[in-house]
Structures are given as structure tokens and as C-alpha cells.
């Protein structure tokens, strides 16, 4: 996937170009550069106010048990999962242990998971192992906190529907001004992505 399709830094003082370098490096370090489609940063040290608005590409779909391996329900209380991809094996085993009990799930070798001694749910193959969207916005907000100026501890963050926003200040947060800037930022991002 490509990187940012829209990126703007608005700064009331010189040095705004440094935030572009910082933001790109932070997003790259956190493996978010291919996920963020548009980003708008606003910095006004005199207020002090930092705001960020972003639009993301749709996240990957959830990884299910059937994505990790083939599920064979042999009996009402016995099933075998032939692991095809070890990438998500550890999270799948943890999820199975949490939901079915550690004593009922065994891994005799690295390509097999056995379930025994518990009623096998009919929808076992559809159980979600990992949902990437659950942690995505937390990762984005964390990355924006790293980008924000040091000492800007009073903050508001929002995320959902492929959008996220963040506003921070040293003292009290000028809510109306932050809201106005973020509204303008989202409008510019959406216009720039068309």
C-alpha cells in the first residue's frame, strides 16, 4: 500500500516542516504509514495548541480460526485444526484456551491443534482470532502523542468511522478553537483525497 495521499502541516511559527519529518518518521516507525491516508497537523506554540486530524484506509478484516487453519469437527466433543499459517497460531491458541479451557485444547505439534472434552461450537471456524481494527486507533493516538510537542498533556482524542482526531495543550484546552481547526482539517483532507 502507498503512503500518505494528503499531508499538511499548518504552523504559526517557523519549523512546521520539522513536524512533517517527525510525523513521517513516527508513522513509519509504528507501521502506520500505509494505513493513514490523510493527515493534517496544526501547531500554534503561542496559544499553545496542537491538533491532528486523520483519515485512514479501511483496516484489514478480522482473522478467524479458518484463516489460521482447516477445521475438522470429528465428533460432538472432538475437533482438529490443521494449521496452515503459523503467523496467528499463538493468538489462536490463547483465544481457544480462554474460551474452551486450557485442559481442552492441546497442541501436539506446530501444525496441529486438538480440541477434546468440550462441546465443539458449530461456528468454531468463524471465531475471531485477531481483529486489527481493535488496536488500530489506539496505535494511531499513541503515534500522534509522540508527534505532539513535549509538555502538551491536556488532550482530547476521538476516533471512529475511519477518522481520528487529537487536540492537546499545555494548560486548558481551547475547546471551541480546537473543534474549529479540526473541522477545517477534515474538510481539507477530504477535499485533498478526492
Number of C-alpha atoms within 10 A of each C-alpha: 7 9 15 19 13 18 18 19 16 17 16 12 10 7 10 18 13 11 20 18 11 15 22 17 14 18 22 14 11 12 13 19 20 15 20 24 22 25 24 23 27 23 24 15 14 8 13 16 24 25 25 27 25 25 24 22 13 12 14 10 10 15 17 18 24 18 18 20 21 15 19 14 17 11 11 13 14 17 22 20 20 17 21 16 11 13 10 18 20 11 13 21 18 15 18 21 16 11 11 18 14 14 11 17 23 16 13 9 9 11 14 16 21 17 24 17 14 15 14 17 14 9 8 16 18 15 17 15 22 17 14 13 16 11 10 16 18 13 16 23 18 14 18 23 18 14 21 25 18 10 10 18 16 13 17 14 14 12 17 11 8 15 18 21 25 23 29 26 25 17 14 13 20 14 12 9 11 21 15 10 20 23 13 13 24 21 11 17 21 13 10 13 12 5
